[in-house]
Amino acid sequence: MRLTAVAYGLLALFALGVPLLGIYPVFMMQLLCLAMFACAYNLLLGFGRMLSFGHAAFFGAAAYATGWLVTAHAWGPGAAIVAGVVVAGLLGLAVGALAIRRQGIYFAMITLALAQLVYFVCLEAPFTGGENGLQGVPRGKLLGFLPLKSDVVLYYVVLAAFVAVFLFIRRVVHSPFGQVLKAIRDNEPRAISLGYEINRYKLLAFVLSATLAGFAGSLKALVFGFVTLSDVQQSTSGEVILMTLLGGTGTFFGPVVGAAVVATLQQYLSDLVGGWVIAIIGVVFVACVLSFRRGIVGELAAARWLRRAPPPR
Amino acid sequence: MTSVFGIPVAVILGQLMLGLVNGSFYAMLSLGLAVIFGLMGVVNFAHGAFYTLGAFAALLALQLFGINYWVALIVAPLAVGALGMAVERLLLRRVYGLDPLYGLLLTFGLALICEGSLNQVFGATGQSYPVPPALAGGFNLGFMFLPLYRAWVIAVSVVVCFSTWYVIERTRLGATLRAARENTPLLQSFGVNVPLLMAATFGGGVALAALAGVLASPIVLVNSYMGSSLVIVVFAVVVIGGMGSILGSIVGGLALGVIEGFTKVLYPEASNVVVFLIMALVLILRPAGLFGRD
């Protein structure tokens, strides 16, 4: 475990020093938003084994809510983020309540279809700007004094938010609630026979995941200063699945690694190969499913413990 | 001109027919999904991509080799079906026995590869496929104009769907297929080549999608994304009809197409979402789907 502590320490130093190292802070903020999104997603897929194909709906809805409130109603960034998170949570409650009525692949198809519904609402609603999206979203001042206009200040705010979410998810998974969730993941009939009302646990996990995904979306709206339809699109739902799967589902740090790899790939690969990025992402998907289902972090952990456990089924 | 609720009857009938055409595609696609899922337990996310491939195959066959519509109607599904069998043999086979979610993720990756490549090679703007001369024009029924090609699409779809239903539910081949779902080792011990049967089933389901793609090519723009939005609606249709049910996917597909058509007349803003709203309603009232049994 000492090795892990050292790794986390080095990573924390790196994260704090990013503005000094000359790394483009907007890219790092994008990465942190995606990592938060993936961590939120992992709470559902990794610890609840619920494959949602519609998480972009929560990410995008919160981004739209936050963007609209600061642009059209001059809300402060703090209140607008809270509002965005609440919107995502309520949407998560509605979608989750429907989706947990079925399991497995049906769950995936239902979340996909309901997210498409949200997409069409965002396309046609009067306040989302349709095809153009919301442009020129101001960052404002957090709590009335922190000028988020500065990339460095915003970077540390986003970093703090990410660390808070990361620790929160760890806490949730290690709580009695998280243990029951894992029990349901591993053996649902057994959890039922032990007397747990599994639907409550599943719904709470879904709402938590949707809420945190919304937090990531709200932050993203402020970081980039715009919200577009691609934030609610199916491709974004696919990306978050890929980040989680590639990094390692059910590991704490996997989604962060996955987000870093996917964001970097998209950033640098699109200069090299242009539109082929989508096809390449597809290849990575196939490779993940066929040859390393535990993901990068999961495979490393398995190799380190020399546990010859079979790959997850 | 007669009208109902202030909407001319001709407009209503016109939308009804457009709805039936869309419903024909929903039915053929969800039928293929149901057949593949029924036998192999795999939800084929790439179904929309195979539909797109069918349309592109017809278009390229015409542009490069001058192969006409009637030949393409046979050849394109066969070619795409063969590709599907190769995919099953090389990739899909490796995820049998795993959590079905991996099959969904694998085929999602395949859909991305397929659509991303098509988009890169042929561009995002659509191309159109000419309506074959024998099916051009239409009838004037007095109260409305019926384009011949659209009537043809509905007819082909109904014939294909019900023959598939007949083969699976009423013939010996269908009984073998259903037996493979029930008890694979037992069927193998009777000397049936189950792996071949699986490959053929996947190829068949995918060929149905490609046939729908060829049928659609003269009335929609052929582009790399024609299948990806359609497949989401088809998933909703499948949830509504009940995944295990062949009849549910046929009837559900046609009915939802018609309902979508009516919504276009009555409240156009909701026409994109009506299928998803119905799905939500069905989940509340009858979670197993209208024709589902579980």
Contacts between the chains, C-beta under 8 A, distances in Angstrom:
chain1	res1	chain2	res2	distance
A	51	B	101	4.8
A	51	B	104	7.1
A	51	B	105	7.8
A	98	B	280	5.6
A	98	B	283	5.0
A	98	B	284	7.2
A	101	B	283	5.2
A	101	B	284	7.8
A	101	B	287	4.4
A	102	B	239	7.5
A	102	B	283	7.2
A	102	B	287	6.0
A	104	B	99	7.8
A	104	B	100	5.9
A	104	B	101	6.6
A	105	B	43	4.6
A	105	B	100	5.2
A	105	B	101	6.7
A	105	B	104	5.7
A	105	B	243	8.0
A	106	B	239	6.3
A	106	B	243	6.9
A	108	B	43	7.5
A	108	B	101	6.9
A	108	B	104	5.8
A	109	B	43	7.1
A	109	B	235	4.2
A	109	B	236	7.5
A	109	B	238	6.8
A	109	B	239	5.6
A	110	B	239	5.9
A	110	B	279	7.2
A	110	B	283	6.7
A	112	B	232	5.9
A	112	B	235	6.0
A	113	B	232	6.1
A	113	B	233	7.9
A	113	B	235	5.8
A	113	B	236	4.1
A	113	B	239	6.8
A	113	B	275	7.9
A	113	B	276	5.0
A	113	B	279	5.6
A	114	B	276	6.4
A	114	B	279	7.9
A	114	B	280	7.0
A	116	B	229	7.9
A	116	B	232	4.8
A	116	B	233	7.9
A	116	B	236	8.0
A	116	B	276	6.3
A	117	B	273	5.1
A	117	B	276	4.1
A	117	B	277	7.2
A	117	B	280	8.0
A	120	B	272	4.5
A	120	B	273	5.0
A	121	B	273	7.2
A	123	B	272	8.0
A	124	B	269	6.1
A	124	B	272	7.8
A	234	B	228	7.4
A	234	B	232	7.0
A	238	B	108	6.5
A	238	B	112	7.1
A	241	B	105	7.0
A	241	B	108	7.8
A	245	B	105	6.8
A	274	B	120	7.5
A	275	B	116	7.2
A	275	B	119	6.3
A	275	B	120	4.6
A	276	B	116	6.8
A	276	B	117	7.7
A	276	B	120	5.6
A	277	B	116	7.5
A	278	B	112	5.7
A	278	B	115	7.0
A	278	B	116	3.1
A	278	B	119	7.0
A	278	B	120	7.9
A	279	B	112	6.7
A	279	B	113	4.9
A	279	B	116	3.4
A	279	B	117	4.8
A	279	B	120	6.8
A	280	B	116	7.7
A	281	B	112	5.8
A	281	B	116	7.5
A	282	B	109	4.7
A	282	B	110	6.7
A	282	B	111	7.2
A	282	B	112	3.1
A	282	B	113	3.5
A	282	B	114	7.6
A	282	B	116	6.0
A	283	B	109	7.2
A	283	B	113	6.0
A	284	B	109	7.6
A	285	B	105	6.6
A	285	B	106	7.5
A	285	B	108	6.4
A	285	B	109	2.9
A	285	B	112	6.4
A	286	B	91	6.8
A	286	B	106	6.0
A	286	B	109	4.1
A	286	B	110	6.5
A	286	B	113	7.2
A	288	B	105	7.7
A	288	B	109	7.8
A	289	B	95	6.6
A	289	B	102	5.2
A	289	B	105	5.0
A	289	B	106	4.4
A	289	B	109	6.6
A	290	B	91	6.8
A	290	B	94	5.6
A	290	B	95	7.6
A	290	B	106	7.1
A	293	B	98	7.9
A	293	B	102	6.9
A	312	B	99	7.7
A	313	B	97	7.4
A	313	B	98	5.2
A	313	B	99	5.9
